[in-house]
Amino acid sequence: MRFVAGKYSPGHDWAAMLGFVIDGDHVGSTRLVSDYVGWTRRKTNMEGDWAPDRDCGLHEKLYRTCHRQGGRISRITILNLFLPMN
């Protein structure tokens, strides 16, 4: 929410978040986060869908979302990278 609200990276086009998967279940962790982001899409001003990212590399655990930032016209794309820690 801090990226979406404009507290972090106000007016920037891109941001990144890291998620550390400590239980070894990358698929389950990704699904939980994806579901939550989908349920809160209105609150987070999300445009489009949660999607695997293919433009910033071939990392299979990289996803993107796009949001209107701070209720303004500016949009921010957030890259979400899940890193296994087992």
Secondary structure, DSSP 8 states (H G I E B T S, - for coil): -HHHHTSSSTT-SEEEEEEEE-SS-HHHHHHHHHHHHHHTTTTTTEEEEEEE--SS---TTEEEEEEEGGGSS-EEEEEEEEEE--
